[in-house]
Amino acid sequence: MSQWELEEVQKQVQELLSQGWIVPSTSQYNHPILFARKKDGTQRLCIDYRALNKNTIIDRFPIPRIDDTLDRLGGSSIFSKLDLAQGYH
């Protein structure tokens, strides 16, 4: 990474951290970053998530159909976290 790119990354990361858009991560994965030029001449920080997507298990817990969930929980008026978790899984 060039000196300019390193400074730009640090600036943009600090800005995103201060705005609360991102938080520090302890993930075992890291991702390459690159810059894409915007129409106004500024640079956009882009992150390449293709390696993470390869390791992601697709549909590990598929989202239930809403009509099945409503049928299981229909008629109930009080819900706990346990009820909602059972309805989901």
C-alpha positions as CSV (number, residue, x, y, z in Angstrom):
1,M,0.0,0.0,0.0
2,S,1.3,3.4,-0.8
3,Q,1.8,6.1,1.8
4,W,-1.2,8.0,0.4
5,E,-3.4,5.0,0.6
6,L,-2.3,4.2,4.1
7,E,-3.1,7.7,5.3
8,E,-6.5,7.6,3.5
9,V,-7.4,4.3,5.1
10,Q,-6.5,5.6,8.6
11,K,-8.5,8.8,8.0
12,Q,-11.6,6.9,6.7
13,V,-11.5,4.2,9.4
14,Q,-11.2,6.9,12.2
15,E,-14.1,8.8,10.7
16,L,-16.3,5.6,10.5
17,L,-15.3,4.7,14.1
18,S,-16.2,8.1,15.4
19,Q,-19.6,8.0,13.6
20,G,-20.3,4.6,15.0
21,W,-20.7,3.0,11.6
22,I,-18.0,0.4,12.4
23,V,-16.6,-1.2,15.6
24,P,-13.3,-2.9,16.3
25,S,-13.4,-6.6,15.4
26,T,-11.7,-9.6,16.8
27,S,-12.6,-11.8,13.8
28,Q,-10.0,-14.3,12.6
29,Y,-10.7,-13.1,9.0
30,N,-9.3,-10.0,7.4
31,H,-10.1,-8.7,4.0
32,P,-8.1,-6.8,1.3
33,I,-9.2,-3.3,0.7
34,L,-8.9,-1.1,-2.4
35,F,-10.0,2.3,-3.5
36,A,-12.6,3.1,-6.2
37,R,-12.7,6.7,-7.6
38,K,-16.0,8.5,-7.3
39,K,-17.4,10.8,-10.0
40,D,-16.4,13.8,-7.8
41,G,-12.8,12.7,-7.7
42,T,-12.7,11.4,-4.1
43,Q,-11.9,7.9,-3.2
44,R,-14.3,5.2,-1.9
45,L,-13.0,2.6,0.5
46,C,-14.0,-0.9,-0.8
47,I,-13.6,-4.2,1.0
48,D,-13.3,-7.5,-0.9
49,Y,-15.4,-10.1,1.0
50,R,-15.1,-12.9,-1.6
51,A,-12.8,-15.1,0.7
52,L,-15.3,-14.8,3.6
53,N,-18.2,-15.6,1.3
54,K,-16.4,-18.8,0.3
55,N,-16.2,-19.9,3.9
56,T,-19.8,-19.0,4.8
57,I,-22.2,-21.9,5.2
58,I,-25.2,-21.2,3.0
59,D,-28.7,-21.6,4.7
60,R,-27.3,-23.1,7.9
61,F,-30.5,-21.9,9.6
62,P,-33.0,-21.1,6.8
63,I,-35.5,-18.4,7.6
64,P,-38.9,-20.0,8.4
65,R,-41.9,-19.2,6.3
66,I,-44.1,-16.5,7.9
67,D,-47.3,-18.5,7.6
68,D,-45.8,-21.5,9.4
69,T,-44.5,-19.3,12.2
70,L,-48.0,-17.6,12.5
71,D,-49.6,-21.0,12.6
72,R,-47.3,-22.2,15.4
73,L,-47.7,-19.0,17.4
74,G,-51.3,-18.2,16.5
75,G,-53.7,-17.5,19.3
76,S,-50.9,-16.6,21.7
77,S,-50.9,-13.2,23.3
78,I,-47.8,-13.2,25.4
79,F,-44.4,-14.1,24.0
80,S,-41.1,-14.8,25.7
81,K,-37.7,-15.0,24.0
82,L,-37.8,-18.7,24.3
83,D,-41.1,-18.8,22.4
84,L,-39.7,-16.7,19.6
85,A,-36.5,-18.7,19.4
86,Q,-38.5,-21.9,19.1
87,G,-40.7,-20.4,16.5
88,Y,-37.5,-19.4,14.6
89,H,-35.6,-22.6,14.8
